[in-house]
Amino acid sequence: DGSVVTWGNRHSGGDCSEVQDRLRSVKQILATKCAFAAVLGNGSVVTWGNPEYGGDSSKVQDQLKGVRQVLAASYAFAAILADGSLVT
């Protein structure tokens, strides 16, 4: 049904309760060392986990629409949008 269940260390992404209500129609989940990014069916992205590892996307959240692909490195995420632009 596209929902998400997490467990483990809350500082490493094991607790998604703060964003649980937004985790619907999840198509893909990617991870850095201590954070997760979920790509939703509507082309938006939800992140959680350690902010130093990409778990806080609030500064770019308004740009994360029409996401085609998310890439994960050890400490950060990057999103490729439908128009070919990149959000980091």
C-alpha positions in Angstrom: 0.0 0.0 0.0 3.0 2.3 -0.1 3.3 2.9 3.6 6.6 2.8 5.6 7.6 1.1 8.8 10.9 1.9 10.5 12.8 0.6 13.5 16.2 1.0 15.1 18.2 4.0 16.3 16.0 7.1 16.0 19.1 9.3 15.4 20.0 7.2 12.4 16.5 7.2 10.7 15.0 4.3 12.7 12.1 6.5 13.8 9.9 8.2 11.1 7.1 9.2 13.4 7.6 12.9 12.7 6.9 12.4 9.0 4.7 9.2 9.2 1.6 11.1 8.1 3.3 12.2 4.9 4.7 8.7 4.0 1.9 7.6 1.6 2.2 6.1 -1.8 6.0 5.6 -1.4 7.6 4.4 -4.6 11.3 4.3 -3.5 13.4 4.7 -0.4 17.1 5.7 -0.4 19.5 6.0 2.4 22.7 7.9 3.4 24.6 6.7 6.5 22.1 8.0 9.0 19.0 9.3 7.0 16.3 8.2 4.6 14.6 9.8 1.6 11.2 8.5 0.3 10.1 9.3 -3.2 6.3 9.5 -3.3 4.0 8.7 -6.1 3.1 12.4 -6.6 6.8 13.2 -7.3 7.6 14.8 -3.9 10.2 13.6 -1.4 10.0 13.1 2.4 13.2 12.8 4.4 13.9 11.8 8.0 16.9 10.9 10.2 20.0 12.7 11.2 20.0 16.2 9.7 23.8 16.1 9.1 23.3 13.2 6.8 20.4 14.6 4.7 17.5 13.9 7.1 16.2 17.5 7.0 15.1 18.7 3.6 13.1 21.6 4.9 15.3 24.2 3.2 14.7 22.7 -0.3 11.3 21.1 0.3 9.5 23.7 -1.9 11.8 22.7 -4.8 11.2 18.9 -4.3 8.3 18.6 -6.7 8.2 16.6 -9.9 11.2 14.5 -8.7 12.3 11.9 -11.2 15.2 10.4 -9.3 16.9 10.7 -6.0 20.6 9.9 -5.5 22.2 9.1 -2.2 25.8 9.6 -1.1 27.2 9.0 2.4 26.2 12.4 3.8 23.7 13.9 1.3 20.9 13.4 -1.2 20.4 15.0 -4.6 17.2 15.0 -6.6 16.8 15.2 -10.4 13.5 16.9 -11.4 11.3 16.3 -14.3 12.7 19.4 -16.1 16.3 18.0 -15.7 17.4 20.4 -13.0 19.2 19.3 -9.9 18.3 20.0 -6.2 21.0 19.4 -3.6 
